Protein backbone atom coordinates (compact mmCIF):
# COMPACT_ATOMS: atom_id res chain seq x y z
CA UNK A 1 0.00 0.00 0.00
CA UNK A 2 1.61 3.23 -1.12
CA UNK A 3 0.11 5.54 1.48
CA UNK A 4 2.84 8.10 0.91
CA UNK A 5 1.50 8.55 -2.63
CA UNK A 6 -2.07 9.27 -1.53
CA UNK A 7 -2.16 12.89 -2.85
CA UNK A 8 -1.02 11.61 -6.23
CA UNK A 9 -3.62 8.88 -6.06
CA UNK A 10 -6.32 11.45 -5.40
CA UNK A 11 -5.24 13.51 -8.43
CA UNK A 12 -5.17 10.39 -10.56
CA UNK A 13 -8.68 9.49 -9.46
CA UNK A 14 -9.89 12.97 -10.41
CA UNK A 15 -8.17 12.68 -13.78
CA UNK A 16 -9.88 9.33 -14.41
CA UNK A 17 -13.27 10.96 -13.97
CA UNK A 18 -12.54 13.50 -16.74
CA UNK A 19 -13.23 12.46 -20.33
CA UNK A 20 -10.24 12.50 -22.70
CA UNK A 21 -9.85 15.15 -25.36
CA UNK A 22 -11.06 14.55 -28.87
CA UNK A 23 -8.72 13.29 -31.56
CA UNK A 24 -7.87 16.91 -32.41
CA UNK A 25 -6.55 17.44 -28.86
CA UNK A 26 -6.33 21.22 -29.15
CA UNK A 27 -7.08 23.69 -26.40
CA UNK A 28 -7.81 26.94 -28.28
CA UNK A 29 -9.04 28.20 -31.64
CA UNK A 30 -7.77 31.25 -33.51
CA UNK A 31 -8.71 32.84 -36.83
CA UNK A 32 -6.67 35.14 -39.08
CA UNK A 33 -8.93 36.75 -41.71
CA UNK A 34 -7.24 38.88 -44.37
CA UNK A 35 -8.57 41.00 -47.20
CA UNK A 36 -5.68 42.23 -49.34
CA UNK A 37 -7.55 44.59 -51.71
CA UNK A 38 -8.41 48.24 -51.46
CA UNK A 39 -10.55 50.50 -53.70
CA UNK A 40 -14.32 50.48 -54.13
CA UNK A 41 -14.47 47.97 -57.00
CA UNK A 42 -12.99 45.35 -54.62
CA UNK A 43 -15.98 45.67 -52.30
CA UNK A 44 -16.57 41.89 -52.51
CA UNK A 45 -13.20 41.07 -50.93
CA UNK A 46 -14.08 42.99 -47.79
CA UNK A 47 -17.51 41.35 -47.80
CA UNK A 48 -15.84 37.94 -48.13
CA UNK A 49 -13.68 38.57 -45.08
CA UNK A 50 -16.43 40.06 -42.93
CA UNK A 51 -18.70 37.13 -43.80
CA UNK A 52 -16.13 34.64 -42.46
CA UNK A 53 -15.60 36.93 -39.46
CA UNK A 54 -19.30 36.79 -38.60
CA UNK A 55 -19.41 33.01 -39.03
CA UNK A 56 -16.50 32.18 -36.71
CA UNK A 57 -17.91 34.57 -34.09
CA UNK A 58 -21.28 32.85 -34.35
CA UNK A 59 -19.58 29.50 -33.78
CA UNK A 60 -17.84 30.69 -30.64
CA UNK A 61 -14.43 32.17 -31.44
CA UNK A 62 -14.19 35.46 -29.49
CA UNK A 63 -12.80 38.71 -30.88
CA UNK A 64 -9.77 38.32 -28.63
CA UNK A 65 -8.81 35.28 -30.75
CA UNK A 66 -9.63 36.73 -34.18
CA UNK A 67 -7.17 38.84 -36.14
CA UNK A 68 -9.02 40.91 -38.75
CA UNK A 69 -7.06 42.73 -41.47
CA UNK A 70 -8.99 45.16 -43.74
CA UNK A 71 -7.12 47.49 -46.14
CA UNK A 72 -10.08 49.72 -46.91
CA UNK A 73 -13.24 50.87 -45.16
CA UNK A 74 -16.02 50.27 -47.67
CA UNK A 75 -18.66 51.22 -45.10
CA UNK A 76 -17.43 54.83 -45.08
CA UNK A 77 -16.56 55.08 -48.76
CA UNK A 78 -18.25 58.13 -50.42
CA UNK A 79 -19.60 55.85 -53.14
CA UNK A 80 -21.47 53.67 -50.66
CA UNK A 81 -25.19 54.27 -51.08
CA UNK A 82 -25.76 52.58 -47.71
CA UNK A 83 -23.36 54.54 -45.56
CA UNK A 84 -21.96 52.64 -42.58
CA UNK A 85 -23.04 49.25 -43.94
CA UNK A 86 -21.51 46.36 -45.89
CA UNK A 87 -23.61 43.56 -47.40
CA UNK A 88 -22.78 40.20 -48.98
CA UNK A 89 -26.15 39.71 -50.68
CA UNK A 90 -28.30 41.89 -52.87
CA UNK A 91 -31.21 41.30 -50.51
CA UNK A 92 -29.27 43.29 -47.86
CA UNK A 93 -30.89 41.42 -44.97
CA UNK A 94 -27.63 41.26 -43.03
CA UNK A 95 -25.35 44.21 -42.31
CA UNK A 96 -21.88 42.67 -41.93
CA UNK A 97 -20.30 45.87 -40.67
CA UNK A 98 -22.60 46.51 -37.73
CA UNK A 99 -24.89 43.57 -37.09
CA UNK A 100 -27.36 44.46 -34.33
CA UNK A 101 -30.15 42.01 -35.07
CA UNK A 102 -30.80 38.72 -33.30
CA UNK A 103 -29.67 35.82 -35.43
CA UNK A 104 -32.44 33.54 -36.62
CA UNK A 105 -30.45 30.30 -36.61
CA UNK A 106 -32.34 27.08 -37.44
CA UNK A 107 -32.81 24.54 -34.72
CA UNK A 108 -30.76 21.41 -34.60
CA UNK A 109 -32.85 18.73 -36.33
CA UNK A 110 -32.55 16.18 -33.52
CA UNK A 111 -33.53 18.67 -30.84
CA UNK A 112 -36.49 19.99 -32.82
CA UNK A 113 -37.82 16.46 -33.02
CA UNK A 114 -37.59 16.18 -29.25
CA UNK A 115 -39.25 19.55 -28.79
CA UNK A 116 -36.16 21.17 -27.24
CA UNK A 117 -34.58 24.42 -28.27
CA UNK A 118 -31.11 24.49 -29.76
CA UNK A 119 -28.33 26.31 -27.93
CA UNK A 120 -28.04 28.68 -30.86
CA UNK A 121 -31.72 29.71 -30.99
CA UNK A 122 -31.98 33.45 -30.52
CA UNK A 123 -28.24 33.88 -30.26
CA UNK A 124 -27.42 37.58 -30.11
CA UNK A 125 -24.37 38.87 -31.95
CA UNK A 126 -22.42 41.80 -30.52
CA UNK A 127 -22.82 45.01 -32.49
CA UNK A 128 -19.91 46.25 -34.59
CA UNK A 129 -16.62 44.68 -35.63
CA UNK A 130 -13.12 44.80 -34.19
CA UNK A 131 -10.52 45.51 -36.86
CA UNK A 132 -6.96 44.78 -35.75
CA UNK A 133 -5.10 46.03 -38.85
CA UNK A 134 -6.67 48.68 -41.06
CA UNK A 135 -5.60 50.65 -44.11
CA UNK A 136 -1.84 51.01 -44.51
CA UNK A 137 -1.23 48.60 -41.62
CA UNK A 138 -2.20 45.72 -43.94
CA UNK A 139 1.14 44.87 -45.53
CA UNK A 140 3.12 41.74 -46.33
CA UNK A 141 5.54 42.62 -43.53
CA UNK A 142 2.82 42.97 -40.89
CA UNK A 143 1.20 39.71 -42.01
CA UNK A 144 4.50 37.76 -41.81
CA UNK A 145 5.32 39.36 -38.44
CA UNK A 146 1.86 38.39 -37.21
CA UNK A 147 2.35 34.74 -38.13
CA UNK A 148 5.89 34.46 -36.76
CA UNK A 149 5.35 36.79 -33.76
CA UNK A 150 8.38 38.91 -34.62
CA UNK A 151 7.20 42.14 -33.04
CA UNK A 152 8.91 44.73 -30.85
CA UNK A 153 8.10 44.56 -27.14
CA UNK A 154 5.85 47.61 -27.43
CA UNK A 155 3.48 45.94 -29.92
CA UNK A 156 0.01 45.54 -28.35
CA UNK A 157 -0.96 42.06 -27.24
CA UNK A 158 -4.42 42.51 -28.77
CA UNK A 159 -2.79 42.74 -32.22
CA UNK A 160 -0.67 39.62 -31.84
CA UNK A 161 -1.37 35.98 -32.60
CA UNK A 162 -0.91 34.54 -29.09
CA UNK A 163 -0.97 30.86 -30.06
CA UNK A 164 0.97 27.80 -28.90
CA UNK A 165 1.40 24.15 -29.84
CA UNK A 166 -2.14 23.37 -28.66
CA UNK A 167 -3.83 25.99 -30.88
CA UNK A 168 -5.80 25.29 -34.05
CA UNK A 169 -5.60 28.19 -36.51
CA UNK A 170 -7.85 29.11 -39.44
CA UNK A 171 -6.14 31.40 -41.98
CA UNK A 172 -8.39 32.87 -44.66
CA UNK A 173 -7.11 35.19 -47.40
CA UNK A 174 -8.89 36.85 -50.30
CA UNK A 175 -7.86 39.33 -52.98
CA UNK A 176 -6.25 39.45 -56.43
CA UNK A 177 -3.52 36.98 -57.27
CA UNK A 178 -1.81 34.93 -59.92
CA UNK A 179 0.55 32.00 -60.27
CA UNK A 180 2.11 31.60 -56.78
CA UNK A 181 1.51 35.18 -55.63
CA UNK A 182 -1.16 37.31 -53.94
CA UNK A 183 -1.23 41.10 -54.23
CA UNK A 184 -1.45 43.34 -51.17
CA UNK A 185 -3.25 46.60 -51.98
CA UNK A 186 -1.82 46.73 -55.54
CA UNK A 187 1.49 47.80 -53.98
CA UNK A 188 3.31 44.55 -53.10
CA UNK A 189 2.99 40.80 -53.32
CA UNK A 190 3.37 37.77 -51.09
CA UNK A 191 4.55 34.57 -52.75
CA UNK A 192 3.88 30.93 -52.02
CA UNK A 193 7.51 30.64 -50.82
CA UNK A 194 6.98 33.48 -48.34
CA UNK A 195 3.93 31.72 -46.91
CA UNK A 196 5.71 28.37 -46.76
CA UNK A 197 8.67 29.85 -44.87
CA UNK A 198 6.38 31.69 -42.46
CA UNK A 199 4.47 28.49 -41.68
CA UNK A 200 7.75 26.64 -41.13
CA UNK A 201 8.81 29.30 -38.61
CA UNK A 202 5.47 28.85 -36.87
CA UNK A 203 6.03 25.11 -36.72
CA UNK A 204 9.59 25.46 -35.39
CA UNK A 205 8.41 27.91 -32.73
CA UNK A 206 5.47 25.63 -31.80
CA UNK A 207 2.86 28.22 -32.66
CA UNK A 208 0.15 25.85 -33.90
CA UNK A 209 -1.23 22.36 -33.43
CA UNK A 210 -3.14 22.12 -36.72
CA UNK A 211 -3.68 24.76 -39.38
CA UNK A 212 -6.38 25.17 -42.03
CA UNK A 213 -5.32 27.50 -44.87
CA UNK A 214 -8.06 28.86 -47.17
CA UNK A 215 -7.59 31.27 -50.05
CA UNK A 216 -10.03 32.79 -52.55
CA UNK A 217 -8.23 34.38 -55.50
CA UNK A 218 -7.34 33.66 -59.09
CA UNK A 219 -5.04 30.61 -59.39
CA UNK A 220 -5.45 30.17 -55.65
CA UNK A 221 -4.24 26.55 -55.56
CA UNK A 222 -0.74 27.64 -56.54
CA UNK A 223 -0.35 29.46 -53.22
CA UNK A 224 0.01 26.28 -51.17
CA UNK A 225 2.11 24.12 -53.47
CA UNK A 226 5.34 25.07 -51.65
CA UNK A 227 4.14 24.26 -48.13
CA UNK A 228 6.31 21.69 -46.35
CA UNK A 229 5.44 22.04 -42.64
CA UNK A 230 3.39 19.27 -40.99
CA UNK A 231 -0.09 19.70 -39.57
CA UNK A 232 -1.46 21.83 -42.44
CA UNK A 233 -4.48 21.22 -44.65
CA UNK A 234 -4.89 23.78 -47.46
CA UNK A 235 -7.70 24.56 -49.87
CA UNK A 236 -8.18 27.13 -52.62
CA UNK A 237 -10.81 28.36 -55.04
CA UNK A 238 -9.16 27.76 -58.42
CA UNK A 239 -6.42 25.82 -60.17
CA UNK A 240 -3.45 27.22 -62.07
CA UNK A 241 -4.46 29.38 -65.07
CA UNK A 242 -8.03 29.60 -63.75
CA UNK A 243 -9.84 32.67 -62.48
CA UNK A 244 -12.03 32.94 -59.41
CA UNK A 245 -15.40 34.51 -60.09
CA UNK A 246 -17.81 36.70 -58.21
CA UNK A 247 -21.22 35.32 -57.39
CA UNK A 248 -23.56 38.26 -58.04
CA UNK A 249 -23.75 42.04 -57.95
CA UNK A 250 -26.06 44.48 -56.18
CA UNK A 251 -27.34 47.08 -58.64
CA UNK A 252 -27.83 49.67 -55.89
CA UNK A 253 -24.33 49.14 -54.50
CA UNK A 254 -23.01 49.08 -58.06
CA UNK A 255 -20.41 46.28 -57.70
CA UNK A 256 -20.20 42.56 -56.99
CA UNK A 257 -20.79 41.84 -53.31
CA UNK A 258 -19.27 38.35 -52.82
CA UNK A 259 -17.11 35.74 -54.57
CA UNK A 260 -18.48 32.36 -55.61
CA UNK A 261 -16.14 30.11 -53.61
CA UNK A 262 -16.64 32.10 -50.43
CA UNK A 263 -20.36 32.28 -51.06
CA UNK A 264 -20.67 28.48 -51.09
CA UNK A 265 -18.42 28.14 -48.07
CA UNK A 266 -20.86 30.39 -46.23
CA UNK A 267 -23.84 28.53 -47.68
CA UNK A 268 -22.47 25.31 -46.19
CA UNK A 269 -21.40 26.77 -42.85
CA UNK A 270 -24.59 28.73 -42.23
CA UNK A 271 -26.96 25.91 -43.15
CA UNK A 272 -25.13 22.80 -41.93
CA UNK A 273 -23.45 24.15 -38.80
CA UNK A 274 -26.55 25.37 -37.02
CA UNK A 275 -25.18 24.77 -33.52
CA UNK A 276 -21.91 24.27 -31.71
CA UNK A 277 -22.84 20.61 -31.29
CA UNK A 278 -22.66 19.89 -35.03
CA UNK A 279 -20.46 16.96 -36.02
CA UNK A 280 -19.92 17.94 -39.66
CA UNK A 281 -16.55 16.88 -41.08
CA UNK A 282 -14.14 18.76 -43.33
CA UNK A 283 -14.59 16.17 -46.07
CA UNK A 284 -18.23 17.20 -46.44
CA UNK A 285 -17.20 20.85 -46.79
CA UNK A 286 -14.56 20.07 -49.41
CA UNK A 287 -17.01 17.92 -51.40
CA UNK A 288 -19.34 20.94 -51.53
CA UNK A 289 -16.87 22.76 -53.84
CA UNK A 290 -18.26 21.34 -57.09
CA UNK A 291 -17.49 22.90 -60.47
CA UNK A 292 -21.19 23.60 -61.02
CA UNK A 293 -21.20 25.80 -57.93
CA UNK A 294 -17.75 27.40 -58.02
CA UNK A 295 -17.20 27.52 -61.83
CA UNK A 296 -13.54 26.61 -61.26
CA UNK A 297 -11.54 23.64 -59.96
CA UNK A 298 -11.27 24.13 -56.23
CA UNK A 299 -8.41 22.19 -54.71
CA UNK A 300 -7.38 20.63 -51.41
CA UNK A 301 -3.95 19.51 -50.20
CA UNK A 302 -3.93 16.71 -47.63
CA UNK A 303 -0.41 15.23 -47.58
CA UNK A 304 0.97 17.44 -44.78
CA UNK A 305 -1.84 16.65 -42.39
CA UNK A 306 -1.54 13.82 -39.80
CA UNK A 307 -3.24 10.76 -41.29
CA UNK A 308 -3.20 12.21 -44.80
CA UNK A 309 -6.45 12.57 -46.70
CA UNK A 310 -8.47 10.40 -44.32
CA UNK A 311 -7.18 12.25 -41.27
CA UNK A 312 -8.02 15.67 -42.74
CA UNK A 313 -11.42 14.74 -44.12
CA UNK A 314 -12.47 13.19 -40.81
CA UNK A 315 -11.55 16.25 -38.80
CA UNK A 316 -14.54 18.20 -37.48
CA UNK A 317 -15.26 21.54 -39.17
CA UNK A 318 -15.70 23.05 -35.70
CA UNK A 319 -12.13 22.12 -34.87
CA UNK A 320 -11.19 25.17 -37.00
CA UNK A 321 -14.32 27.31 -37.32
CA UNK A 322 -15.60 27.00 -33.76
CA UNK A 323 -14.36 27.29 -30.22
CA UNK A 324 -15.58 23.96 -28.90
CA UNK A 325 -13.37 20.96 -28.19
CA UNK A 326 -15.40 17.77 -28.41
CA UNK A 327 -14.77 14.84 -26.06
CA UNK A 328 -15.11 11.07 -26.36
CA UNK A 329 -16.08 9.29 -23.16
CA UNK A 330 -14.32 5.93 -22.71
CA UNK A 331 -16.24 3.30 -20.76
CA UNK A 332 -13.72 0.49 -21.24
CA UNK A 333 -10.31 0.58 -19.57
CA UNK A 334 -7.32 -0.93 -21.43
CA UNK A 335 -6.04 -4.14 -19.85
CA UNK A 336 -2.56 -2.75 -19.30
CA UNK A 337 -3.97 0.06 -17.17
CA UNK A 338 -6.22 -2.02 -14.92
CA UNK A 339 -3.48 -3.11 -12.49
CA UNK A 340 -2.47 0.49 -11.89
CA UNK A 341 -6.08 1.53 -11.41
CA UNK A 342 -6.59 -1.24 -8.83
CA UNK A 343 -3.59 0.09 -6.87
CA UNK A 344 -5.07 3.58 -6.92
CA UNK A 345 -8.42 2.24 -5.74
CA UNK A 346 -6.74 0.52 -2.79
CA UNK A 347 -4.97 3.74 -1.90
CA UNK A 348 -8.23 5.63 -2.10
CA UNK A 349 -9.91 3.13 0.20
CA UNK A 350 -7.09 3.61 2.72
CA UNK A 351 -7.49 7.36 2.38
CA UNK A 352 -11.21 7.08 3.12
CA UNK A 353 -10.52 4.96 6.22
CA UNK A 354 -8.00 7.50 7.51
CA UNK A 355 -10.43 10.31 6.84
CA UNK A 356 -13.26 8.53 8.69
CA UNK A 357 -11.00 7.79 11.65
CA UNK A 358 -9.86 11.40 11.78
CA UNK A 359 -13.42 12.64 11.60
CA UNK A 360 -14.38 10.28 14.46
CA UNK A 361 -11.50 11.48 16.62
CA UNK A 362 -12.42 15.09 15.95
CA UNK A 363 -16.03 14.42 16.94
CA UNK A 364 -14.98 12.67 20.18
CA UNK A 365 -12.63 15.49 21.07
CA UNK A 366 -15.32 18.05 20.38
CA UNK A 367 -17.81 16.15 22.55
CA UNK A 368 -15.30 15.91 25.42
CA UNK A 369 -14.60 19.61 25.21
CA UNK A 370 -18.31 20.37 25.30
CA UNK A 371 -18.88 18.09 28.32
CA UNK A 372 -15.85 19.55 30.12
CA UNK A 373 -17.15 23.03 29.48
CA UNK A 374 -20.53 22.16 30.95
CA UNK A 375 -18.90 20.75 34.14
CA UNK A 376 -16.67 23.80 34.51
CA UNK A 377 -19.62 26.12 34.10
CA UNK A 378 -21.66 24.15 36.70
CA UNK A 379 -18.76 24.28 39.24
CA UNK A 380 -18.34 28.03 38.79
CA UNK A 381 -22.06 28.54 39.47
CA UNK A 382 -21.83 26.45 42.63
CA UNK A 383 -18.84 28.44 43.92
CA UNK A 384 -20.70 31.66 43.33
CA UNK A 385 -23.93 30.58 45.05
CA UNK A 386 -22.67 28.68 48.13
CA UNK A 387 -21.23 31.69 50.12
CA UNK A 388 -24.44 33.61 49.59
CA UNK A 389 -26.52 30.78 51.07
CA UNK A 390 -24.46 30.83 54.37
CA UNK A 391 -26.24 33.88 55.93
CA UNK A 392 -24.69 33.57 59.46
CA UNK A 393 -21.18 33.53 58.10
CA UNK A 394 -21.99 36.48 55.94
CA UNK A 395 -23.28 38.54 58.95
CA UNK A 396 -20.18 37.69 61.03
CA UNK A 397 -17.88 38.75 58.21
CA UNK A 398 -19.81 42.01 57.71
CA UNK A 399 -19.66 42.81 61.48
CA UNK A 400 -15.94 42.11 61.60
CA UNK A 401 -15.35 44.28 58.57
CA UNK A 402 -17.48 47.11 60.15
CA UNK A 403 -15.52 47.08 63.54
CA UNK A 404 -12.14 47.31 61.83
CA UNK A 405 -13.40 50.26 59.79
CA UNK A 406 -14.42 52.43 62.81
CA UNK A 407 -11.09 51.77 64.56
CA UNK A 408 -9.16 52.94 61.53
CA UNK A 409 -11.30 56.07 61.26
CA UNK A 410 -10.66 57.00 64.96
CA UNK A 411 -6.91 56.61 64.66
CA UNK A 412 -6.92 58.81 61.58
CA UNK A 413 -8.83 61.58 63.36
CA UNK A 414 -6.44 61.58 66.36
CA UNK A 415 -3.43 61.82 64.04
CA UNK A 416 -4.94 64.79 62.23
CA UNK A 417 -5.65 66.61 65.51
CA UNK A 418 -2.07 66.02 66.75
CA UNK A 419 -0.60 67.37 63.52
CA UNK A 420 -2.90 70.38 63.59
CA UNK A 421 -1.94 71.18 67.20
CA UNK A 422 1.79 70.93 66.45
CA UNK A 423 1.40 73.27 63.48
CA UNK A 424 -0.56 75.82 65.63
CA UNK A 425 2.06 75.79 68.41
CA UNK A 426 4.87 76.26 65.95
CA UNK A 427 3.20 79.28 64.37
CA UNK A 428 2.71 80.98 67.81
CA UNK A 429 6.32 80.54 68.83
CA UNK A 430 7.40 82.58 65.81
Secondary structure, DSSP 8 states (H G I E B T S, - for coil): --GGGHHHHHHHHHHHHS-EE-TT--SEEEEEEEE---SGGGHHHHHHHHHHHHHHHHTT--GGGEEEEESS-GGG-TT-SSTT---SSTT----SSS--SB------HHHHHHT---TTTT-B--SS---SEEGGG--HHHHHHHHHT---TTS-GGGS----TTEEEEEEEES-EETTEEEETTTEEEEHHHHHHHHHHHHHTT--SEEEEEEESTTGGGGSTT---SSEEEEES--TT----EEEEETTTTEEEEEHHHHHHHHHHHHH--STT---BHHHHHHT--HHHHSS--EEE-TTSTTHHHHHHTSBTHHHHSS---EE---S--HHHHHHHHHHHHHHHHHHHHHHHHHHHHHHHHHHHHHHHHHHHHHHHHHHHHHHH-HHHHHHHHHHHHHHHHHHHHHHHHHHHHHHHHHHHHHHH-
